[in-house]
Amino acid sequence: MLTCKEAGYLLSQGMDQRLTRMKRIELRIHLWLCSACSNFEKQLKFLRKAVNRLDDRHQSGHAGLSDEARERIKKTVRT
């Protein structure tokens, strides 16, 4: 059985590449038994979806932020 640390690693890795059949089965069993890792999977999926949406909006030129808001964010990040 996978540890939570291993499951977290596989969840992250699985976002970028296809896992082997055996790893997918092990991960599914762990997620079925572990609510914390199941929640972590949901959070990863949510974040990936949010970032993709933001990237889509940015690519289309409609990021939704005014120039003033962008400048305030830049100043905050720099400090």
C-alpha positions as CSV (number, residue, x, y, z in Angstrom):
1,M,0.0,0.0,0.0
2,L,1.2,3.5,-0.8
3,T,2.0,6.1,1.8
4,C,0.3,9.5,1.7
5,K,3.6,11.0,0.6
6,E,3.9,8.5,-2.3
7,A,0.3,9.1,-3.3
8,G,0.8,12.8,-3.3
9,Y,3.8,12.4,-5.6
10,L,1.8,10.1,-7.9
11,L,-1.1,12.6,-8.0
12,S,1.3,15.4,-9.0
13,Q,3.1,13.2,-11.5
14,G,-0.1,11.9,-13.0
15,M,-1.1,15.5,-13.8
16,D,1.8,15.7,-16.2
17,Q,2.2,12.2,-17.6
18,R,0.4,8.9,-17.8
19,L,1.1,6.6,-14.9
20,T,1.6,2.9,-15.4
21,R,-1.5,0.7,-15.0
22,M,-0.2,-0.7,-11.7
23,K,0.6,2.7,-10.3
24,R,-2.9,3.9,-11.2
25,I,-4.5,0.9,-9.5
26,E,-2.4,1.5,-6.3
27,L,-3.3,5.1,-6.3
28,R,-7.0,4.5,-6.8
29,I,-7.0,2.0,-3.9
30,H,-5.1,4.5,-1.7
31,L,-7.6,7.3,-2.6
32,W,-10.5,5.1,-1.9
33,L,-9.2,4.4,1.6
34,C,-7.7,7.8,2.4
35,S,-9.9,10.9,2.6
36,A,-7.0,13.3,3.1
37,C,-5.4,12.2,-0.2
38,S,-8.8,12.2,-1.9
39,N,-9.3,15.8,-0.8
40,F,-5.7,16.6,-2.0
41,E,-6.6,15.1,-5.5
42,K,-9.7,17.4,-5.6
43,Q,-7.6,20.4,-4.7
44,L,-5.0,19.6,-7.4
45,K,-7.8,19.3,-10.0
46,F,-9.4,22.5,-8.9
47,L,-6.1,24.4,-9.0
48,R,-5.2,23.0,-12.4
49,K,-8.6,24.0,-13.8
50,A,-8.3,27.5,-12.3
51,V,-4.9,28.1,-13.7
52,N,-6.0,26.8,-17.1
53,R,-8.9,29.2,-17.1
54,L,-6.7,32.1,-16.0
55,D,-4.2,31.2,-18.8
56,D,-7.0,31.0,-21.4
57,R,-8.3,34.4,-20.3
58,H,-4.8,35.9,-20.4
59,Q,-4.1,34.4,-23.8
60,S,-7.3,35.9,-25.2
61,G,-6.3,39.3,-23.8
62,H,-9.2,39.4,-21.3
63,A,-7.4,38.8,-18.0
64,G,-10.0,40.9,-16.2
65,L,-7.6,43.2,-14.4
66,S,-7.2,46.9,-15.0
67,D,-3.7,48.3,-15.6
68,E,-3.9,50.0,-12.2
69,A,-4.7,46.7,-10.5
70,R,-1.7,45.0,-12.3
71,E,0.6,47.8,-11.1
72,R,-0.6,47.4,-7.5
73,I,0.0,43.7,-7.7
74,K,3.5,44.2,-9.1
75,K,4.4,46.7,-6.4
76,T,3.1,44.3,-3.7
77,V,5.0,41.3,-5.1
78,R,8.3,43.3,-5.3
79,T,8.2,44.3,-1.7
